[in-house]
Amino acid sequence: MATQTKKKKPGLFKRMGAWLGRSWAEFRKVTWPSAGTVFKNLGIVLVVVLFFLITIGLADWLFSWLLGLLVG
């Protein structure tokens, strides 16, 4: 049988450094949106959240009113 040589893993800090290097390389590939795009999307999100807030609030009020009629 041929002898198998075990490859020793690099140390913890060497592996962490390699991981950080790869992560930084991927981070540099990111295409960041402009400030205008971010604010436009923020506005859309706020309008949708406000819509659902009002819708759920009205449904809650309606159901509590109906329950009050049934119980009271």
Secondary structure, DSSP 8 states (H G I E B T S, - for coil): -----------HHHHHHHHHHHHHHHHHT-----HHHHHHHHHHHHHHHHHHHHHHHHHHHHHHHHHHHHH-
